[in-house]
């Protein structure tokens, strides 16, 4: 709506202006601190506006010119219907109206959209009932004037000046109880300075060599004889006494102080003692009494204490499945097929510690073949029962060409717990010779890790 005008694009016609009476001494706390304002808006041709427009309201202390802006508020998208609009000033809470602002004459300026403020500004006038706000109904205090330290107080028939005793209380009859002194009209109570009060409250006291055990609500005392009268102490074997404090002597605890079976699994928390807690050679055979540590003191006797290692099976431990196989053992520590395009199948026994858990099976091989690979090797166990069943624990195969020794590993071990009483263990597999050269595939050995 762009209309060419000599001044503002809008023409404002004042319709209704209602001011809620403000007072510096509020009479009714529920009176809202807002102003209801209504007016009409036309364009410069006199046509009523039908649109939503932004309107800025400003309170000035002068009818024209800069003066001082005491308050302002912009209300967005104010609906105007047939030229009529209605707003509540100060209702959004972001910029509330201050009652003090209305103690002097005020002039309301209005600006629509981005236009300049309309002229002339509207002078605020009071609503009829606002005149009554300057007085107090039934003002019986109008002529009452009190001195410093006095307040207006109702004496039963009229308001009169009286001493401000709001902090003094109204204590006129205080009685001091047992152990206290003071009271009366003063209202001051203090603790009795008689230090024998507690003693006087007790119906009896205890004799020398005894002490108070209990006191009932009536002050009756129950005494008991002191039994701990020994003040002489001596340090036994392995201890040092300093005044009344005992400590363990250097090298004070030896095997003679630990009875057989005195330290069992119930006395040692899980993982409570590790290698870092023991000095080198601090616990030897001389520190343990005969039979002090037995099978019952070990969480897993079959695994021993702190076993975590591996077994290496060199290529020299591998033998061909058939003695007629063509193979070559090298002084460089490997075994290979003797001719090209042949397969050399080998096996080697493995002696694993009883009770350990196998965690990884590895093969050390040289695989520089282009069309073949070293092949595969299995870690197996053979049942020592009459059935003689065989099961595979892990399988390793080589892949890729590399002129050097590489490690091929399998960490997915089936039935990893070693039982030397029920099974024997061995490695078997085949080296596949390369068609180009029998030197391209070599076995250097195997390794089994366990814990």
Secondary structure as UniProt FT lines:
FT   STRAND          10..19
FT   TURN            29..30
FT   STRAND          35..43
FT   TURN            44..45
FT   STRAND          51..60
FT   STRAND          69..81
FT   TURN            82..83
FT   STRAND          84..89
FT   HELIX           99..103
FT   STRAND          107..112
FT   TURN            113..114
FT   STRAND          122..123
FT   HELIX           128..134
FT   TURN            137..138
FT   TURN            142..143
FT   TURN            148..149
FT   STRAND          150..154
FT   STRAND          159..163
FT   TURN            166..168
FT   STRAND          174..175
FT   TURN            178..179
FT   STRAND          180..184
FT   TURN            185..186
FT   STRAND          189..191
FT   TURN            195..196
FT   HELIX           197..201
FT   TURN            208..209
FT   STRAND          210..215
FT   TURN            217..218
FT   STRAND          221..225
FT   TURN            237..238
FT   STRAND          239..242
FT   TURN            243..244
FT   STRAND          245..248
FT   TURN            250..251
FT   HELIX           255..257
FT   TURN            260..261
FT   HELIX           265..267
FT   TURN            270..271
FT   HELIX           275..277
FT   TURN            280..281
FT   HELIX           285..287
FT   TURN            290..291
FT   HELIX           295..297
FT   TURN            299..300
FT   HELIX           301..303
FT   STRAND          309..314
FT   HELIX           315..317
FT   STRAND          319..320
FT   TURN            323..324
FT   STRAND          327..329
FT   TURN            331..332
FT   STRAND          335..337
FT   TURN            340..341
FT   STRAND          343..350
FT   TURN            354..355
FT   STRAND          357..367
FT   STRAND          375..383
FT   STRAND          390..397
FT   STRAND          405..410
FT   TURN            420..422
FT   STRAND          423..432
FT   HELIX           438..440
FT   STRAND          441..450
//
